[in-house]
């Protein structure tokens, strides 16, 4: 499957040229011309939908610096493509977390090489083991252990658990989970997800960390415990 790449650029001819070159290189570009439109789209996109975002800074609706944290929250790496070549903007973009910062005008070959480099860093192999509390999840072996004891999981229960763990701290809708589990052609009842999540909670005693998000779906919360404030009295 080709990698989907967001292209967020308001100048239509530049957007089209970038998309054409990405298609030629075997990628699947998804164009946006407005920052606010992208911001509205992201919550509905299943996690893992996009491998990279090529992001302009100066955009209508919402600028690139505002969009960066929204993309980072979805774990989408970002390359800035912008006419803003001043040192302050470059430093801000990179220190805020962009993977690269390319100043216009640029050669398409250079862009494609940088895209390949960033994707190479982020398209890593599956983790050998995920750990949540006393639970270990081994994706390759499809084994779940709790306090060292193997917990039996049916295939779909395991896949659902793995998605919740991979995208921990992100609210996943029932529809997104169905799409990632069964593919875009699945038209089943979202109630199926509720059944799987209920079984996962019970088997792993995850009732308190797999949160129900009203009118949306579920979120597995695994955040570092906050340290108590030091007593300065």
Backbone as CSV, one residue per row, in Angstrom:
resi,resn,N_x,N_y,N_z,CA_x,CA_y,CA_z,C_x,C_y,C_z
1,UNK,0.852,-1.197,0.000,0.000,0.000,0.000,0.886,1.245,0.000
2,UNK,0.573,2.227,-0.867,1.359,3.451,-0.932,1.100,4.309,0.294
3,UNK,2.119,5.093,0.642,2.017,5.962,1.812,1.219,7.210,1.461
4,UNK,0.245,7.545,2.306,-0.528,8.771,2.118,0.224,9.947,2.732
5,UNK,0.351,11.017,1.952,1.065,12.206,2.410,0.150,13.423,2.286
6,UNK,-0.063,14.114,3.388,-0.828,15.352,3.368,-0.005,16.460,2.723
7,UNK,-0.615,17.195,1.809,0.035,18.349,1.198,-0.823,19.572,1.509
8,UNK,-0.342,20.396,2.444,-1.122,21.548,2.900,-0.444,22.804,2.370
9,UNK,-0.947,23.281,1.265,-0.355,24.402,0.536,-1.475,25.163,-0.156
10,UNK,-1.571,26.493,0.105,-2.708,27.247,-0.418,-2.542,27.689,-1.860
11,UNK,-1.315,27.724,-2.368,-1.111,28.097,-3.771,-1.381,26.869,-4.641
12,UNK,-2.446,26.961,-5.422,-2.948,25.779,-6.139,-1.912,25.157,-7.069
13,UNK,-1.182,25.971,-7.823,-0.228,25.408,-8.787,0.935,24.698,-8.081
14,UNK,1.357,25.224,-6.924,2.427,24.565,-6.172,1.915,23.255,-5.575
15,UNK,0.706,23.296,-5.021,0.101,22.093,-4.449,0.002,20.999,-5.514
16,UNK,-0.500,21.364,-6.687,-0.672,20.385,-7.762,0.668,19.819,-8.225
17,UNK,1.693,20.665,-8.303,3.017,20.214,-8.741,3.617,19.235,-7.728
18,UNK,3.493,19.564,-6.444,3.994,18.661,-5.402,3.262,17.325,-5.477
19,UNK,1.945,17.373,-5.592,1.150,16.139,-5.651,1.536,15.290,-6.853
20,UNK,1.737,15.932,-7.999,2.119,15.208,-9.205,3.440,14.479,-9.022
21,UNK,4.411,15.156,-8.416,5.724,14.534,-8.196,5.649,13.418,-7.160
22,UNK,4.834,13.606,-6.133,4.669,12.542,-5.139,4.016,11.311,-5.769
23,UNK,3.011,11.527,-6.612,2.362,10.410,-7.293,3.355,9.666,-8.183
24,UNK,4.173,10.413,-8.894,5.177,9.805,-9.767,6.158,8.948,-8.975
25,UNK,6.449,9.387,-7.743,7.374,8.645,-6.876,6.699,7.471,-6.160
26,UNK,5.389,7.298,-6.373,4.697,6.151,-5.793,3.944,6.429,-4.509
27,UNK,3.836,7.706,-4.131,3.090,8.069,-2.921,1.646,8.436,-3.276
28,UNK,0.827,8.580,-2.245,-0.569,8.969,-2.443,-0.811,10.316,-1.768
29,UNK,-0.678,11.416,-2.514,-0.857,12.734,-1.899,-2.322,13.046,-1.633
30,UNK,-2.565,13.771,-0.528,-3.913,14.220,-0.174,-3.832,15.732,0.010
31,UNK,-4.345,16.507,-0.952,-4.148,17.967,-0.898,-5.145,18.689,0.003
32,UNK,-4.636,19.722,0.669,-5.469,20.685,1.399,-4.950,22.074,1.059
33,UNK,-5.889,23.035,0.950,-5.518,24.390,0.574,-5.812,25.396,1.688
34,UNK,-6.321,24.908,2.812,-6.779,25.781,3.893,-6.462,25.114,5.226
35,UNK,-5.841,25.853,6.128,-5.460,25.282,7.412,-6.633,24.860,8.262
36,UNK,-7.689,25.654,8.254,-8.863,25.329,9.058,-9.539,24.055,8.551
37,UNK,-9.532,23.855,7.227,-10.134,22.644,6.653,-9.384,21.405,7.117
38,UNK,-8.058,21.484,7.162,-7.272,20.350,7.662,-7.586,20.087,9.128
39,UNK,-7.682,21.169,9.909,-7.964,21.030,11.335,-9.302,20.334,11.570
40,UNK,-10.277,20.624,10.732,-11.588,19.958,10.853,-11.518,18.494,10.431
41,UNK,-10.633,18.195,9.499,-10.530,16.836,8.960,-9.812,15.869,9.907
42,UNK,-8.794,16.332,10.594,-7.921,15.438,11.366,-8.650,14.582,12.397
43,UNK,-9.600,15.113,13.182,-10.256,14.256,14.179,-11.020,13.080,13.573
44,UNK,-11.426,13.202,12.308,-12.187,12.130,11.665,-11.303,11.119,10.948
45,UNK,-10.009,11.413,10.821,-9.100,10.516,10.115,-8.607,9.433,11.071
46,UNK,-8.745,8.160,10.713,-8.232,7.097,11.584,-6.743,7.276,11.846
47,UNK,-6.283,7.075,13.078,-4.841,7.144,13.350,-4.074,6.218,12.419
48,UNK,-2.941,6.700,11.952,-2.150,5.911,11.019,-2.531,6.122,9.571
49,UNK,-3.509,7.000,9.314,-3.948,7.243,7.933,-2.845,7.881,7.084
50,UNK,-2.036,8.744,7.709,-1.047,9.506,6.958,0.354,9.255,7.504
51,UNK,1.293,9.101,6.567,2.669,8.859,6.969,3.489,10.110,7.122
52,UNK,2.993,11.232,6.571,3.778,12.465,6.570,2.880,13.629,6.174
53,UNK,3.245,14.833,6.617,2.560,16.060,6.188,3.601,17.042,5.662
54,UNK,3.336,17.576,4.478,4.128,18.673,3.917,3.317,19.935,4.158
55,UNK,3.840,20.823,4.986,3.027,21.891,5.569,3.607,23.269,5.279
56,UNK,2.791,24.109,4.661,3.156,25.510,4.480,2.948,26.238,5.809
57,UNK,3.636,27.338,5.997,3.451,28.128,7.222,2.308,29.118,7.045
58,UNK,2.345,29.878,5.951,1.344,30.922,5.731,0.142,30.334,5.000
59,UNK,-0.916,30.062,5.766,-2.123,29.427,5.235,-3.358,30.207,5.669
60,UNK,-4.409,30.208,4.863,-5.672,30.794,5.328,-6.320,29.896,6.379
61,UNK,-7.069,30.500,7.279,-7.794,29.728,8.292,-6.988,29.429,9.527
62,UNK,-5.830,28.796,9.351,-4.942,28.434,10.453,-3.551,28.295,9.877
63,UNK,-2.546,28.907,10.505,-1.219,28.828,9.916,-0.521,27.525,10.313
64,UNK,0.604,27.278,9.655,1.310,26.018,9.850,1.803,25.801,11.260
65,UNK,2.236,26.870,11.932,2.716,26.720,13.305,1.577,26.303,14.244
66,UNK,0.362,26.767,13.957,-0.798,26.361,14.759,-1.187,24.907,14.482
67,UNK,-1.009,24.488,13.238,-1.396,23.126,12.851,-0.393,22.071,13.319
68,UNK,0.863,22.474,13.518,1.907,21.509,13.871,1.537,20.643,15.074
69,UNK,1.117,21.223,16.224,0.779,20.359,17.360,-0.408,19.435,17.096
70,UNK,-1.341,19.853,16.243,-2.474,18.991,15.911,-2.005,17.766,15.123
71,UNK,-1.056,17.975,14.222,-0.494,16.863,13.463,0.353,15.967,14.358
72,UNK,1.119,16.584,15.265,1.943,15.803,16.183,1.078,14.933,17.090
73,UNK,-0.079,15.458,17.503,-0.980,14.682,18.354,-1.481,13.431,17.645
74,UNK,-1.530,13.471,16.303,-1.930,12.310,15.511,-0.715,11.492,15.068
75,UNK,0.449,11.865,15.580,1.711,11.175,15.277,2.034,11.198,13.786
76,UNK,1.803,12.352,13.173,2.127,12.555,11.763,3.361,13.450,11.686
77,UNK,4.488,12.946,11.213,5.677,13.789,11.093,5.459,14.898,10.062
78,UNK,6.159,16.006,10.255,5.910,17.209,9.449,7.209,17.721,8.830
79,UNK,7.118,18.061,7.543,8.157,18.836,6.873,7.536,20.172,6.488
80,UNK,8.113,21.261,6.948,7.627,22.576,6.536,8.144,22.899,5.133
81,UNK,7.242,23.392,4.274,7.588,23.919,2.953,7.075,25.342,2.916
82,UNK,7.967,26.316,2.927,7.500,27.684,3.118,8.443,28.706,2.502
83,UNK,7.881,29.871,2.191,8.687,30.987,1.706,9.359,31.730,2.853
84,UNK,8.958,31.424,4.088,9.535,32.116,5.249,10.891,31.500,5.581
85,UNK,11.924,32.151,5.057,13.262,31.614,5.218,14.095,32.312,6.274
86,UNK,13.484,33.170,7.083,14.245,33.870,8.118,14.646,32.899,9.223
87,UNK,15.724,33.223,9.908,16.281,32.327,10.914,15.286,32.038,12.029
88,UNK,14.536,33.055,12.470,13.584,32.868,13.562,12.538,31.811,13.197
89,UNK,12.009,31.888,11.981,10.980,30.929,11.560,11.550,29.523,11.457
90,UNK,12.765,29.401,10.921,13.402,28.090,10.810,13.604,27.471,12.188
91,UNK,14.151,28.269,13.097,14.415,27.763,14.450,13.111,27.380,15.136
92,UNK,12.090,28.208,14.989,10.797,27.913,15.614,10.224,26.603,15.075
93,UNK,10.231,26.464,13.751,9.666,25.252,13.156,10.363,23.990,13.625
94,UNK,11.686,24.017,13.685,12.448,22.828,14.068,12.382,22.567,15.566
95,UNK,12.460,23.620,16.369,12.395,23.403,17.820,10.997,23.011,18.272
96,UNK,9.973,23.423,17.517,8.606,23.015,17.854,8.335,21.554,17.492
97,UNK,9.229,20.961,16.684,9.087,19.531,16.433,8.985,19.089,14.994
98,UNK,9.115,20.016,14.021,9.102,19.594,12.622,10.351,18.761,12.335
99,UNK,10.216,17.809,11.416,11.345,16.941,11.064,12.302,17.613,10.098
100,UNK,11.799,18.566,9.327,12.641,19.262,8.352,11.972,20.594,8.025
101,UNK,12.742,21.498,7.431,12.239,22.839,7.095,12.862,23.215,5.763
102,UNK,12.043,23.244,4.709,12.524,23.522,3.360,11.985,24.869,2.918
103,UNK,12.892,25.720,2.436,12.512,27.076,2.023,12.264,27.094,0.516
104,UNK,11.155,27.716,0.120,10.861,27.897,-1.309,11.768,28.992,-1.883
105,UNK,12.115,28.857,-3.167,11.838,27.740,-4.068,12.781,26.570,-3.792
106,UNK,12.336,25.381,-4.136,13.154,24.187,-3.929,13.018,23.281,-5.142
107,UNK,14.000,22.403,-5.314,13.947,21.419,-6.386,13.111,20.226,-5.935
108,UNK,12.293,19.705,-6.841,11.438,18.578,-6.485,12.257,17.349,-6.093
109,UNK,13.394,17.150,-6.737,14.228,16.006,-6.384,14.692,16.111,-4.939
110,UNK,15.072,17.327,-4.526,15.473,17.538,-3.134,14.327,17.208,-2.181
111,UNK,13.119,17.659,-2.526,11.957,17.370,-1.684,11.738,15.867,-1.557
112,UNK,11.791,15.152,-2.667,11.543,13.710,-2.643,12.592,12.974,-1.806
113,UNK,13.834,13.415,-1.885,14.893,12.799,-1.076,14.627,13.030,0.410
114,UNK,14.219,14.239,0.752,13.947,14.548,2.164,12.709,13.799,2.662
115,UNK,11.706,13.679,1.810,10.516,12.893,2.160,10.920,11.457,2.459
116,UNK,11.736,10.883,1.592,12.174,9.497,1.786,12.954,9.339,3.095
117,UNK,13.790,10.317,3.416,14.586,10.252,4.649,13.697,10.279,5.888
118,UNK,12.721,11.181,5.901,11.830,11.284,7.065,10.985,10.028,7.196
119,UNK,10.427,9.551,6.100,9.616,8.331,6.160,10.439,7.146,6.625
120,UNK,11.700,7.103,6.226,12.574,6.012,6.653,12.781,5.994,8.155
121,UNK,12.763,7.184,8.770,12.938,7.251,10.224,11.673,6.836,10.954
122,UNK,10.511,7.111,10.349,9.253,6.916,11.061,8.556,5.599,10.741
123,UNK,8.820,5.019,9.603,8.184,3.756,9.258,9.003,2.618,9.844
124,UNK,8.933,2.542,11.173,9.707,1.548,11.911,8.933,0.243,11.997
125,UNK,9.653,-0.790,12.360,8.997,-2.073,12.575,8.130,-2.014,13.829
126,UNK,7.224,-2.940,13.913,6.350,-3.041,15.083,7.192,-3.197,16.350
127,UNK,6.759,-2.566,17.427,7.421,-2.746,18.714,7.430,-4.231,19.082
128,UNK,8.528,-4.672,19.701,8.603,-6.074,20.136,7.643,-6.341,21.279
129,UNK,7.461,-5.332,22.133,6.610,-5.533,23.302,6.074,-4.186,23.785
130,UNK,4.773,-4.135,24.037,4.153,-2.966,24.666,3.875,-3.314,26.119
131,UNK,4.142,-2.366,27.015,3.901,-2.604,28.441,2.962,-1.539,28.995
132,UNK,1.890,-1.992,29.589,0.940,-1.119,30.275,0.709,-1.735,31.651
133,UNK,1.160,-1.025,32.684,1.061,-1.565,34.043,1.756,-2.929,34.105
134,UNK,1.012,-3.974,34.553,1.608,-5.310,34.662,1.300,-6.166,33.446
135,UNK,0.879,-5.505,32.369,0.492,-6.224,31.156,1.560,-6.052,30.077
136,UNK,1.903,-7.159,29.429,2.815,-7.161,28.293,2.056,-7.645,27.065
137,UNK,2.196,-6.912,25.962,1.553,-7.298,24.705,2.658,-7.518,23.684
138,UNK,2.737,-8.726,23.142,3.760,-9.088,22.165,3.094,-9.227,20.794
139,UNK,3.206,-8.211,19.925,2.495,-8.228,18.646,2.881,-9.384,17.731
140,UNK,4.177,-9.665,17.622,4.614,-10.707,16.684,4.102,-12.084,17.109
141,UNK,4.195,-12.355,18.400,3.739,-13.650,18.911,2.245,-13.688,19.163
142,UNK,1.615,-12.481,19.143,0.175,-12.324,19.437,-0.150,-12.945,20.804
143,UNK,0.661,-12.543,21.777,0.519,-13.039,23.141,0.303,-11.856,24.079
144,UNK,-0.570,-12.035,25.056,-0.782,-11.048,26.115,-0.491,-11.728,27.450
145,UNK,0.351,-11.087,28.237,0.656,-11.609,29.575,0.254,-10.574,30.613
146,UNK,-0.280,-11.067,31.727,-0.569,-10.201,32.867,0.119,-10.792,34.076
147,UNK,1.034,-10.019,34.665,1.859,-10.487,35.786,2.545,-11.800,35.428
148,UNK,2.988,-11.894,34.182,3.737,-13.063,33.732,2.889,-14.225,33.248
149,UNK,1.579,-14.166,33.441,0.685,-15.257,33.044,-0.010,-14.918,31.731
150,UNK,-0.002,-15.866,30.808,-0.643,-15.643,29.506,-2.158,-15.531,29.679
151,UNK,-2.714,-14.481,29.075,-4.161,-14.271,29.093,-4.695,-14.603,27.696
152,UNK,-5.627,-15.537,27.572,-6.132,-15.906,26.238,-6.952,-14.785,25.611
153,UNK,-6.655,-14.489,24.352,-7.373,-13.473,23.602,-7.795,-14.033,22.255
154,UNK,-9.037,-13.761,21.868,-9.480,-14.096,20.522,-8.820,-13.127,19.541
155,UNK,-8.692,-13.521,18.263,-7.967,-12.672,17.298,-8.443,-11.234,17.238
156,UNK,-9.755,-10.998,17.151,-10.246,-9.625,17.044,-10.079,-8.851,18.351
157,UNK,-10.184,-9.538,19.478,-9.930,-8.884,20.768,-8.487,-8.412,20.828
158,UNK,-7.566,-9.268,20.368,-6.151,-8.910,20.386,-5.888,-7.707,19.482
159,UNK,-6.454,-7.739,18.273,-6.237,-6.634,17.335,-6.804,-5.318,17.871
160,UNK,-7.953,-5.395,18.521,-8.567,-4.199,19.101,-7.698,-3.648,20.229
161,UNK,-7.210,-4.532,21.084,-6.307,-4.123,22.168,-5.061,-3.464,21.598
162,UNK,-4.492,-4.051,20.569,-3.261,-3.528,19.987,-3.467,-2.122,19.433
163,UNK,-4.609,-1.870,18.814,-4.893,-0.532,18.311,-5.014,0.481,19.447
164,UNK,-5.710,0.102,20.506,-5.861,1.010,21.642,-4.508,1.340,22.266
165,UNK,-3.619,0.353,22.306,-2.296,0.556,22.909,-1.398,1.378,21.982
166,UNK,-1.424,1.053,20.699,-0.601,1.809,19.738,-0.951,3.288,19.754
167,UNK,-2.239,3.576,19.868,-2.707,4.959,19.813,-3.222,5.401,21.180
168,UNK,-2.481,5.030,22.206,-2.880,5.370,23.568,-2.959,6.887,23.730
169,UNK,-3.859,7.306,24.606,-4.105,8.718,24.915,-4.773,9.482,23.765
170,UNK,-5.233,8.756,22.735,-5.974,9.360,21.628,-7.374,8.755,21.605
171,UNK,-8.387,9.598,21.505,-9.762,9.097,21.430,-10.003,8.495,20.050
172,UNK,-10.382,7.227,20.027,-10.682,6.525,18.783,-12.184,6.283,18.706
173,UNK,-12.789,6.695,17.603,-14.216,6.455,17.458,-14.460,4.982,17.138
174,UNK,-15.678,4.536,17.389,-16.035,3.155,17.043,-15.869,2.919,15.546
175,UNK,-16.240,3.920,14.752,-16.128,3.794,13.298,-14.664,3.670,12.871
176,UNK,-13.776,4.441,13.512,-12.358,4.344,13.186,-11.811,2.963,13.533
177,UNK,-12.192,2.458,14.695,-11.736,1.128,15.097,-12.237,0.059,14.125
178,UNK,-13.498,0.156,13.737,-14.039,-0.795,12.762,-13.276,-0.725,11.449
179,UNK,-12.985,0.495,11.003,-12.291,0.662,9.735,-10.896,0.053,9.790
180,UNK,-10.183,0.275,10.907,-8.827,-0.248,11.025,-8.813,-1.764,11.216
181,UNK,-9.857,-2.306,11.833,-9.911,-3.748,12.078,-10.376,-4.529,10.859
182,UNK,-11.400,-4.016,10.185,-12.017,-4.780,9.103,-11.845,-4.159,7.724
183,UNK,-11.365,-2.917,7.656,-11.201,-2.272,6.367,-12.395,-1.417,6.007
184,UNK,-12.218,-0.603,4.975,-13.232,0.390,4.621,-14.527,-0.237,4.117
185,UNK,-14.473,-1.507,3.712,-15.676,-2.122,3.162,-16.593,-2.680,4.246
186,UNK,-16.124,-2.670,5.500,-16.952,-3.248,6.559,-18.123,-2.330,6.896
187,UNK,-19.317,-2.922,6.995,-20.510,-2.134,7.277,-21.283,-2.714,8.461
188,UNK,-20.548,-3.270,9.417,-21.195,-3.901,10.561,-21.643,-2.902,11.614
189,UNK,-22.182,-3.439,12.698,-22.658,-2.605,13.795,-21.491,-2.185,14.678
190,UNK,-21.502,-0.919,15.112,-20.440,-0.446,16.001,-20.532,-1.114,17.369
191,UNK,-21.666,-1.735,17.674,-21.838,-2.461,18.930,-20.772,-3.544,19.077
192,UNK,-20.276,-4.061,17.969,-19.226,-5.079,18.001,-18.010,-4.585,18.769
193,UNK,-17.657,-3.313,18.569,-16.507,-2.737,19.270,-16.766,-2.703,20.774
194,UNK,-17.964,-2.345,21.169,-18.297,-2.298,22.594,-18.093,-3.664,23.247
195,UNK,-18.465,-4.721,22.542,-18.307,-6.080,23.084,-16.831,-6.406,23.271
196,UNK,-16.015,-6.116,22.254,-14.577,-6.409,22.351,-13.926,-5.608,23.478
197,UNK,-14.254,-4.324,23.558,-13.659,-3.478,24.600,-14.079,-3.967,25.983
198,UNK,-15.320,-4.365,26.131,-15.780,-4.894,27.415,-14.990,-6.120,27.844
199,UNK,-14.708,-7.003,26.909,-13.932,-8.204,27.219,-12.485,-7.872,27.563
200,UNK,-11.911,-6.899,26.823,-10.536,-6.484,27.114,-10.445,-5.896,28.524
201,UNK,-11.365,-5.023,28.860,-11.375,-4.421,30.199,-11.419,-5.496,31.275
202,UNK,-12.285,-6.468,31.099,-12.472,-7.501,32.110,-11.236,-8.385,32.232
203,UNK,-10.667,-8.796,31.119,-9.525,-9.713,31.138,-8.276,-9.080,31.757
204,UNK,-8.083,-7.774,31.531,-6.856,-7.113,31.978,-7.074,-6.153,33.136
205,UNK,-8.308,-6.107,33.655,-8.643,-5.148,34.716,-8.287,-3.724,34.288
206,UNK,-8.670,-3.407,33.062,-8.390,-2.089,32.488,-9.620,-1.182,32.540
207,UNK,-10.553,-1.463,33.437,-11.777,-0.660,33.493,-11.480,0.816,33.724
208,UNK,-10.405,1.112,34.460,-10.128,2.506,34.809,-9.261,3.231,33.788
209,UNK,-8.588,2.507,32.894,-7.716,3.199,31.931,-8.231,3.141,30.495
210,UNK,-9.152,2.228,30.186,-9.833,2.309,28.892,-11.100,3.120,29.127
211,UNK,-11.022,4.387,28.773,-12.099,5.331,29.049,-13.135,5.326,27.923
212,UNK,-14.377,5.416,28.276,-15.429,5.647,27.295,-15.507,7.146,27.023
213,UNK,-15.379,7.520,25.755,-15.493,8.924,25.363,-16.907,9.128,24.822
214,UNK,-17.749,9.853,25.543,-19.162,9.982,25.159,-19.363,10.394,23.701
215,UNK,-20.250,9.679,23.030,-20.653,9.939,21.647,-19.513,9.762,20.648
216,UNK,-18.376,9.222,21.104,-17.256,9.007,20.186,-16.832,7.540,20.202
217,UNK,-16.167,7.126,21.284,-15.657,5.763,21.339,-14.849,5.527,22.588
218,UNK,-13.548,5.228,22.408,-12.731,4.835,23.552,-11.334,5.453,23.463
219,UNK,-10.706,5.579,24.649,-9.332,6.056,24.750,-8.638,5.274,25.856
220,UNK,-7.473,4.702,25.527,-6.673,4.040,26.550,-5.700,5.070,27.114
221,UNK,-5.815,5.350,28.399,-4.983,6.366,29.029,-3.790,5.718,29.715
222,UNK,-2.614,6.170,29.319,-1.374,5.669,29.925,-0.403,6.829,30.017
223,UNK,-0.633,7.679,30.989,0.189,8.868,31.168,1.060,8.706,32.411
224,UNK,2.269,9.292,32.363,3.124,9.226,33.550,2.435,9.841,34.756
225,UNK,2.570,9.203,35.898,1.975,9.747,37.123,2.664,11.061,37.486
226,UNK,1.868,12.033,37.860,2.439,13.322,38.259,3.076,13.200,39.634
227,UNK,4.295,13.718,39.716,4.974,13.686,40.998,4.375,14.737,41.928
228,UNK,4.233,14.410,43.203,3.704,15.409,44.141,4.640,16.584,44.274
229,UNK,4.067,17.751,44.495,4.893,18.945,44.674,5.781,18.794,45.909
230,UNK,7.009,19.238,45.740,7.930,19.154,46.865,7.470,20.082,47.990
231,UNK,7.671,19.649,49.211,7.291,20.455,50.368,8.375,21.479,50.617
232,UNK,8.040,22.724,50.374,9.045,23.787,50.529,8.875,24.560,51.823
233,UNK,7.960,24.045,52.668,7.743,24.786,53.913,8.871,24.540,54.899
